[in-house]
Amino acid sequence: MQIYKLATEKNGRELTAHGNDDFPCAIYDECFSEFFGGEVPWHWHDEIEIVLVTEGATKVECINTSEIVQAGEMIFINAGILHKLTNASVGECRILNVLFKPQMLGGVNHGLIYKKIFCQSSPTKSFRPTSFLILIKRGIHLPLKN
């Protein structure tokens, strides 16, 4: 199911369920021209998000940082990070989005990976948008400061 108008709580938490307990991830093929307002507005969610730009370019904004992601490039957005995506192209921008629970990488019992990397950015704890984005550009992995 494509979602082109994001519903959020007052604090920006997205209300969409991405997957379920049996399959805790979701994949979307999205065109910015279909989004309400032509952009993905400010929001955050409990899932990790990987965005692959397949056409055009998108500007990914987080607190204290932004990056233009071109076709063929990806960006990794940690769980709990407030972010916004806008079309940075003259024409259409199309993205493939994968969202999944951090537990898929860190374990359901909240192992060390989960605690050290994903848990620290949870807005339900004292929200610290100091976690990370990783831009994957032509095989080079660049951590972005935020």
C-alpha positions as CSV (number, residue, x, y, z in Angstrom):
1,M,0.0,0.0,0.0
2,Q,1.5,3.3,-1.1
3,I,1.2,6.2,1.4
4,Y,1.3,9.7,-0.1
5,K,-0.1,11.7,2.8
6,L,1.7,11.1,6.1
7,A,-0.3,11.3,9.3
8,T,1.8,12.2,12.4
9,E,1.4,12.8,16.0
10,K,2.0,16.3,17.4
11,N,5.6,15.4,18.1
12,G,6.2,14.3,14.4
13,R,6.0,10.5,15.0
14,E,4.5,8.9,11.9
15,L,1.4,6.9,12.5
16,T,1.8,4.5,9.6
17,A,2.6,0.9,10.6
18,H,5.4,-0.4,8.5
19,G,5.1,-4.1,8.5
20,N,3.8,-6.2,11.4
21,D,5.1,-8.7,14.0
22,D,5.3,-11.5,11.4
23,F,7.1,-9.4,8.8
24,P,8.5,-6.3,10.5
25,C,9.4,-4.4,7.3
26,A,7.8,-2.6,4.4
27,I,9.0,-1.6,0.9
28,Y,7.6,1.4,-1.1
29,D,8.1,2.6,-4.6
30,E,7.3,6.3,-4.5
31,C,7.2,9.3,-6.8
32,F,7.4,12.7,-5.3
33,S,4.7,14.1,-7.6
34,E,2.2,11.8,-5.9
35,F,2.9,13.1,-2.4
36,F,0.6,15.6,-0.8
37,G,2.5,18.9,-1.2
38,G,5.1,17.2,-3.4
39,E,7.3,16.2,-0.5
40,V,7.7,13.8,2.4
41,P,7.1,16.2,5.4
42,W,9.0,16.3,8.7
43,H,8.4,13.1,10.5
44,W,10.2,10.3,12.5
45,H,9.4,6.6,13.1
46,D,10.6,3.7,15.1
47,E,11.9,1.9,12.0
48,I,15.3,2.2,10.2
49,E,14.8,3.7,6.7
50,I,16.9,3.0,3.7
51,V,16.2,5.3,0.7
52,L,17.5,4.4,-2.8
53,V,17.0,7.2,-5.4
54,T,16.1,5.6,-8.7
55,E,15.3,8.8,-10.7
56,G,16.2,12.4,-10.2
57,A,17.4,13.6,-6.8
58,T,16.1,14.2,-3.3
59,K,17.1,16.5,-0.6
60,V,17.2,14.7,2.7
61,E,17.0,17.0,5.7
62,C,17.6,16.2,9.4
63,I,18.3,18.4,12.3
64,N,21.5,20.3,11.6
65,T,22.2,18.5,8.3
66,S,21.0,18.0,4.8
67,E,22.2,16.1,1.8
68,I,21.3,15.8,-1.9
69,V,21.0,12.2,-2.8
70,Q,21.2,11.5,-6.6
71,A,19.9,8.6,-8.7
72,G,21.9,5.5,-7.9
73,E,22.7,6.7,-4.4
74,M,21.2,5.6,-1.0
75,I,20.9,7.0,2.4
76,F,20.4,5.2,5.7
77,I,18.3,7.0,8.3
78,N,18.4,5.6,11.8
79,A,15.2,5.0,13.8
80,G,13.9,8.0,15.7
81,I,15.6,10.6,13.5
82,L,13.4,13.6,12.5
83,H,13.7,14.0,8.7
84,K,12.1,15.4,5.6
85,L,12.6,14.6,1.9
86,T,11.9,17.0,-1.0
87,N,12.4,16.7,-4.7
88,A,15.7,18.3,-5.7
89,S,15.2,17.6,-9.4
90,V,13.8,19.6,-12.2
91,G,11.7,16.6,-13.2
92,E,10.3,13.7,-11.2
93,C,12.1,12.1,-8.3
94,R,11.4,8.4,-7.6
95,I,12.7,6.5,-4.6
96,L,12.6,2.9,-3.3
97,N,12.1,2.9,0.5
98,V,12.7,0.1,2.9
99,L,11.7,0.5,6.5
100,F,12.3,-2.1,9.1
101,K,12.5,-2.5,12.9
102,P,15.9,-2.1,14.4
103,Q,15.5,-5.4,16.1
104,M,16.0,-7.1,12.7
105,L,19.7,-6.0,13.0
106,G,20.0,-5.8,16.8
107,G,18.0,-8.8,18.0
108,V,14.6,-9.0,19.7
109,N,16.1,-9.1,23.1
110,H,17.8,-5.7,22.5
111,G,21.4,-7.0,22.2
112,L,24.5,-4.8,22.2
113,I,24.1,-3.5,18.6
114,Y,20.5,-2.3,19.4
115,K,21.5,-0.7,22.7
116,K,24.7,1.0,21.4
117,I,23.4,2.2,18.0
118,F,19.6,2.3,17.7
119,C,18.3,2.7,21.2
120,Q,20.1,5.9,21.9
121,S,18.1,7.9,19.3
122,S,14.6,6.9,20.5
123,P,12.4,10.0,20.9
124,T,10.6,8.2,23.7
125,K,13.8,8.5,25.7
126,S,15.3,11.9,26.0
127,F,15.3,12.5,22.3
128,R,18.8,13.2,21.1
129,P,19.0,13.6,17.3
130,T,22.7,12.8,17.4
131,S,22.4,9.4,15.8
132,F,23.5,9.0,12.2
133,L,22.7,9.1,8.6
134,I,25.0,7.2,6.2
135,L,25.1,8.3,2.6
136,I,26.2,5.6,0.2
137,K,27.7,7.3,-2.9
138,R,29.2,5.2,-5.6
139,G,30.6,2.7,-3.1
140,I,31.8,5.2,-0.6
141,H,30.1,5.2,2.8
142,L,30.0,8.6,4.3
143,P,28.7,9.2,7.8
144,L,26.9,12.5,8.0
145,K,27.0,14.7,11.1
146,N,23.6,15.7,12.5
